Amino acid sequence: MLNTKEYFNQLESTLAVKELDNETAAIIQGGYDLIAYSEPNGKGVLGSFNLGSPKLSTKGNNKISSVRINKGVWRLYNFFNYNTKGGYETLGPNKPGEVWNLNRFDNKTSSLRKIG
């Protein structure tokens, strides 16, 4: 039987693990191919993707300032549904620990997808 101090220490470590949702845990472990951020230099997580999204939600639409690409080549589009009319930006994987700061597409990305 655990004494009170051991019980609370065990309880505290259990709660810390359970507080992480699946998305946060995957981000920490590098489980997503692309992570989008609301600020330059990888600050303010907006969302994470393995395939892409034809229409970013109101949370991410026109709010992406930087991305971390863990795997693959990605295309970021100015319009929904991968429409090339507004142009697009193609980015490859980052070196570990680096992010892409978006210049031309800062706060203008409406859809994105993995192309390679």
N, C-alpha and C positions, 0 to 999 in steps of 0.2 A: 504494500500500500504506500502511495506517495505521501510525503509530508506536504504541508500547505505551500511552502516555498517552491518545491519541485512541481507541484500541481499548477501553480500560477505561471511558472516559467514555461512549462509545457503548453499550457493554454495560450499564452502570449505568442509563442512561435507558431502554433497552429493557426491562430487568427491572422497573423501576418501573411501566411501563405494563402489562406482562403480569401483574403481581400483582393487579390489579383484576379481580374476577369481573364478570359481566354485570350482576348486581343492584346491586353497589356503583357501577359506572360509571353505571347509569341513575339511581340516587339522586342522585349528584353532579350529573348533567346535568338533573335534574328530570324524568326520563322516566316516573316513575310518578304515577298520579293521587292515590294516598293512601299515606302512609308512616306506619307505627305505631311508637311508641316506648315503652320500658318505664318511662321516667321523665318527669316534667313537663318542660316547656320544650324538647321535642325532643331528648332525650338517650337513648342506648341503643336503636339501631334493632332492632326485632323483625321487621319484615317490610314489604313494599311490595306494592301491589295496583293493578290497573287495572279490575277488575270487582268483586271482593269474594271472600268465602269463606263458605260455609254452616257450616263447622266449622273454627275456627282450630286449628292444631296445638297440641300441648302447649307449644311454644315461645311461642305468642302468646295462648293461651286464658287469660282472666282476668288478663292481665298488662299490658294497654295502659293507659298513663297520659296519653299525649298523642298527637295526630295532626297531620300536615301534609297538608292537602288542596290539591293543585295544580290539580285540575280536577274539576268536577261537584259534585253534592250527594250526600252519603253518609248511610246510616243504620247505626247501631251498635246491636246487639241484645244483651240480657242472656242469651239462650239460643241454643243451636245452631239451625241451619236457619231462621234469620230469624223465629223464634217471637216474637210480640209479647206473649205472656203476662207476661213479666218486664219489659216496657217497652222503649223504644228511644229513641235520641237522634238527631236529624237535624241534620247540620252541612253548611254550604256551604263554598266555597273560602276559603282564607286569603288575606290580603294577602301579597305577597312577603316572605319572611323571618319570617313569624309562624307559630305553631302553636296548635292548640286544646288546652288542658289540660282533661282530662275531670274533672268534679266528681262528679256522680251516678253516672257509669259508670266511674270510676277503678278499674282492676283487676277489672272485671265484664263486659267485652265478650267474648262467645263466638262471634259471627258478625257480619259486616258486608257491605254491598253498596252499589254505586253505584245511585242511583235517578233521577238526572237529570243 
